[in-house]
Amino acid sequence: KAYDARFLDLYGKITNPANGYFSPEGIPYHSVETLIVEAPDQGHETTSEAYSYLLWLQAMYGKVTGDWSKFNGAWQIMEKYMIPTHADQPTNSFYNASKPATYAPELDTPNEYPAKLDTSVSVGSDPIAGELKSAYGTDDVYGMHWLQDVDNTYGYGNAPGKCEAGPTDTGPSYINTFQRGAQESVWETVPQPTCDAFKYGGKNGYLDLFTGDSSYAKQWKFTDAPDADARAVQAAYWADVWAKAQGKGSEVSTTVGKAAKMGDYLRYAMYDKYFKKVGNCVGPATCPAGTGKDASHYLLSWYYAWGGATDTSAGWAWRIGSSHTHGGYQNPLAAYALSNNADLKPKSATGQADWATSLGRQLEFYRWLQSNEGAIAGGATNSWAGRYATPP
């Protein structure tokens, strides 16, 4: 009871509007302060990470109080503002799973960009797009974008369903930052709208800062932070367990089902960036393209991303995974929940089996990363330097 009282006291402080943790829409700011040097470059941006911790907070509130409306409400806010709507990702139907994306090398420092697209490098096939479409009846991806300018401070006005509506638009605006290699630090990034209609930036919007191409099309693109989606699944798992213990499992069942769906799409984080074969993948030209699941490392990588043309009459779309995996992004509990909990079983043909494999792989990864000093840190990559270079 003492713990519950302390939790509710802290919960009251966090959720009190006067304390400034939330926007008028109820979106959690990354921090109360606006000056910040972290993953966001401004504190009143928010991250999928913040949404995931809000879900966890509200799951704990349900456990202590028996009121699950706040947990369900947190998922609804996250779904409304941080999971792109169909209008935000309108050309996924043009996606060709046998040619997921065009290769571009990652470079060491921002000044080396733009990175030239290289169509001569073979890219593997995407083995899960078809089964996700048949399971959920849509070509759209159900995952959180990672970064949002909640107060539209940058003025892009890139709200859900809007593309570059401008500085007079109120409410949250989708943005992206990191895109120029491992050395780029937060205040070196170029904040840009996720939907680039060439209204801001240069004649090609912001696209020619990042990739070198002969011509540029207006386009949308989103990036998922897998640790946050996994944490949302983790929160939903505990909500399911705790609500059932109170005889209220039915009150969270719809939300838990959505978490299972999110976990199904989260498998994109298990794939090499360009779906190349995992293991001894050296040389962009010589590392073979993956066929099916041999492009999967079954770990939670840095990101998965997807994008396409804004013009639905001249459509195209792409998807990538990530070759880089870090110890801190893994979530064995989410993998356990998606492979062993009936309420969180993904609808796709192989989702449950993939998460069962991932559970074992993540535990192996922790053991592999355990140093003789005791710390679990670091990670692994299938693409040295982000360009399938020869490792030292």
Protein Blocks (a to p, Z undefined) as FASTA:
>chain_A
ZZmmmmmmmmmmmmmmklopacfkopacfbfblbdcdfblcfkbccfklmmmmmmmmmmm
mmmnopaklmmmmmmmmmmmmmccfklmmmlmmpcfklmbacddddfbfklpccdddfkb
ccdddfklmmmmmmnopabdcdddfbdcfkomnonopaghiahebjkbgcjddddfbfgb
jklcfklpccddfbdghlgccfnljmmmmbccfbdcddddddddfklmmmmmmmmmmmmm
mmmmnopmmmmmmmmmmmmmmmmmmmmmmpcfklpaeejighjklmccdehjllpgoiac
fbdcddddfblklgcddddddfbdcfklpcfklmmmmmmmmklgcfbfklmmmmmmmmmm
mmmmmmmmpcfkopagddddfbehhlopacZZ
